[in-house]
Structures are given as C-alpha cells and as structure tokens.
Amino acid sequence: MALGPLELIVLSFPMARLNDGVRTTLDRLHGAPGVRVVDVLVVRTDAAGGACGVELSELPGLAGDPLDLARMATGLITETDIDEVGELVDERTDALAVLVEHLWVNDLASEVASTDGTVLALMHIPNALAAVGGP
C-alpha cells in the first residue's frame, strides 16, 4: 500500500507526564477526515544520549484499551527517526513522535494531475513562524 505524503510531528513534555488528554486527542485524530495517524511513539533518552522508542501501551498509568494503544505503534517510525528525535530532548524530557499521512494532498494532487499538473513541493512552516507571519 502506497503512503504519503507523510509528516513526522514531534512534541516534547516533561518525562513521564503524558496524560490521557493526549490519548484522547490521538483517538479523535484517527477518525478525522483528510489526515491519518500512521504511527505513534514516545522517544526517551538516557544520560549518555542513547534514545529508545516506547509504545503508548507500555506507559504506566495511561488509560485506554492496551490493544488500541498498541495498534498506534506500527513500526513506521524507524530507529534513525528515533535517534534524530532523541537529539532534540534530554534525559528529563520525553518526545511524542506522531507520523501522519496527509490524505487530502493525494485527493488534491489527483485533481491537479488531471490538468497535466504535478505536486512541486511539500513545505512545513513551524507554528512559531506562522504566528509572526513568517520571514
């Protein structure tokens, strides 16, 4: 099955502070039109800088059906991704890595292709830049 375009979104939070609101939001995103959550992992590092991925189903105290939580981790976030995300946090901070597929882009690209057009680029503008109007 072809996927894409995909975007890895990384959010940080104090270690072991992930709450049920995050799980609820991820559940809601699973049913949202135009976007599909294809993988979710928590990335943790140790004092030496080693990074590892932790599935939501492995986090103590996170409510929800363990099977549903386990299904959120599909293995599409690679070890290379985990290492790169691990460089963004320290041993006191965890990162939530969410891989999403932008389904709506495929629909729009099909329509553009019908006019002999093509997708030229996919660019991401971080929220901080968008808030001030960009460069």
N, C-alpha and C positions, 0 to 999 in steps of 0.2 A: 504494500500500500504506500503510495507516494504521500509525503507530508510536506507542508510548507505553505507560506514562509513561517519559520519558527523564530521565536524570540525568547531568550533566557532573561528573566527578570529576577534580580537579586535584592532582597531586603534584609537589613540587619536588625538585631534585637539583643538585649542582654541575655547571656547564656541561661538556658532552661526557663525562659519566661514566655514561651509560645503559649497562647491561650486558645480557648475554644472558639473565640470570635474569628480567628484565622481559619480554623477548620470549617466553620460555618460559611465564611466568605468563599473558600475554595469549593465547597459543595455547591454554592449558588453559581459560581463560575462554570461548573460542569454543565449546567443547564442553560447557560447564556447563549443566545444566537450570535454567530459571527466569530466566536473565539472558542478554542477548545484547550483545556489544560491537559497536556500530554505526559507530564512528569513533574513530581514534586519531591524535593529532598531538603533536609536540614544539613548544612555543612558546618562541621566543628573542627577547630584546630587545637593542637596542644602547644605547650610552651616552646617546643622545638620547631614549631611551624608546620608540623605534619597535619594534613587535612583528611577528613573522612566524611562520608555521607551517611546520614541517619534517616531511616524512613519514619514517617509520621507515626506508623503503627508501633514503633519501638520507643516512642517518647512516653515516659510515665505520666499519668495524670491527664493526658489529652483524651477528652471524651469522644465517643463515636464508636461505631462498629469497627473492630480491628480489621476485618476483611475489607471494608470500604476504605479504611485508611491505607491498608497495604496496596490496594489497587491503584492508588495515586502515584506510587513509585513504579515506573515501567522500565527503568534502566536506560532511558534515552539520554539522561544526563550522565556524561562519561567521566572517567577518572581524570582526564585532562580538564574537563569543566570544573570538577570538584577541586582540583589543585589551584586553578585560576581563581575560583571563588574564595578559596581558603586564604589567598594572598590579600584579600580585602578585609579580613577580620582577624582578631587576635583570640587568645585562649579564653577571654572573658565575654566574647561576643559570638553569637551564632548567626548564620545567614540562612534565610529561607530562599531556596532556588526553585523558581517556578518556570517551567518550559511551556510556552503557549504556542498554539498554531493559530494564525490569523486566517480563518476560513473565508472571511469576506473578501480578502485580497484575491483569492482564486476566482471568486464569482466576478469581481470587477475585471480581473485580467482576462477572463474569457470574453467579456463584452468588448474590451479594448482589442483583443486579438481578432474579433470578428470584423474590425475595421482595418486589419493589417497592422495593428499597433502591437506594442510589447511593453512589458514592465522594464523600466530602465534601472531603477534602484530602489532599495528599501533603506530608509534612513531613520534613525531613532534620535529624538530630541529629548534629552533628560528633562524631567519635571522642573528642575531649578532654572534651566534656561528658558523654558516655556513661560514660567511665571513672570520673568522680567522682559519678555518679548524677544529674546534671542540676541545674537550678535548684530 
